[in-house]
Amino acid sequence: MQQFGFRSARGEQAWIERANDILPGGVNSPVRAWNGVGGTPLPIVSASGATLTDASGKEYLDLVGSWGAGIVGHAHPEVVAAVRGAASRGLSFGATTESEVELAELIRDRYAPAQKVRLVSTGTEATMTALRLARAATGRDLIVKFAGLYHGHSDGLLVAAGSGLATAGVPDSAGVTAAVAADTLVLPYGDADALTDAFAEHGSRIAAVITEAVPANMGVVAPPEGFHRLASQLCRNEGAVFIVDEVLSGFRAGPAGGWGLERDAEIAAGREPWEPDLVTFGKVIGGGLPVAAVAGRADLMDMLAPVGTVYQAGTLSGNPVAVAAGLATMRLLDDGAYATLQRTADALRTGVSAELRGAGIAHAVGQAGTLFSFFLGLEEPPTTFDEVAEQDALAYSDLFHFLRGQGVALPPSAYEAWFVSLAFDDDHVRRIVAAVGAWGGREATGP
Ligand SMILES: Cc1ncc(COP(=O)(O)O)c(C=O)c1O
């Protein structure tokens, strides 16, 4: 097997050509190509704790964390040992194992609305199945989603807003048919009037509303007070299914994901908390290996084959090695771990914000629980995608490349959360904050 290890610009160029020759865009998932910030990424050769090492041997403090999955830090010894142990007992059986049941029970114990759980391999499968269940349960076609929220790449969810509010969506990717897009209404996030109007106009045709528990795929946008409560009520009143996508936020924003943050706030305010009918998980529950889940009300989940008539299947669903990584990760996430993670996130968020402010750089901070991101050039935290799109993405690109030079790996897009892990210590936080201070808003000299 060839080991990458570049020692020269020629070696790097050869790598780029080789990757582009065989992989479209040189990647297996688009955001990895750095189109949002420019430049060309080198392959990563290893990662440990808070640190990534690329093929030139350079090390980076990693704020991508495998897009959220790496919550306990890279190659955590307990996770690696669990994976080794599972692998030595067999890689895949195509039959139910005890560890799948254990992981599903653990999810339910920590997230009460997950009464029943079906494990799948990707978040895309989880949300796709949730939509199918909602349509089967209601006998209706229409799905309501919100602009700027991402739920994976199934056809019906790659849809953009049509020309007017509450009109049929239009394909947001080549290859998605107009007919599929017409079954998705796309509304501005957080707009209570638009949502109420959509139900007034189309209520009897709406199968489901799908939202991210914490929108974090347009930067982090804290859900406006009462918005999810309203969505839940409208769904209940009109007989639609409320799907809360926790693929990114689940067991990451807090111990019970984004929903748990709202549940606690509702209880503190003396209100009965709302609950999702269906919920989707991914990322953290696989601890870096491919595990995701659709879960929710038992009556809805029992519509899945083989109990019910909604078909869903997967050769590698609940794969024992992947589940071992997820279980080991989830077991490390006790109350103390979430307190540590929150402290780290708070220190980094406030430290970076203070440096930006000190340098006179306008910015807004989006935050919910341990999730956060920065919107350079904005004065107020945005709620809608249109507001998010006003941010200064070029300034972010400058920050990205400057920090790269300082040994800090930010997400390669202004539209992503900054992910911390349990492997970050105070010194890591100080180094990142100092690097942002050293940037001070200067333009990149080139990627
Ligand atoms: C909220 C949300 N839902 C669904 C997905 C899709 O998950 P996957 O990439 O595992 O298909 C993502 C991926 O980033 C996500 O953030």
The ligand as a Gaussian input file, in Angstrom:
#p B3LYP/6-31G(d) Opt

LIG

0 1
 C      -28.795000      17.689000      10.102000
 C      -28.281000      16.667000       9.129000
 N      -29.127000      15.761000       8.623000
 C      -28.719000      14.816000       7.763000
 C      -27.402000      14.758000       7.361000
 C      -26.969000      13.702000       6.387000
 O      -26.170000      12.767000       7.044000
 P      -25.149000      11.853000       6.199000
 O      -24.075000      12.757000       5.693000
 O      -24.670000      10.838000       7.200000
 O      -25.942000      11.238000       5.105000
 C      -26.491000      15.688000       7.857000
 C      -25.078000      15.653000       7.428000
 O      -24.310000      16.522000       7.677000
 C      -26.938000      16.662000       8.775000
 O      -26.107000      17.573000       9.276000

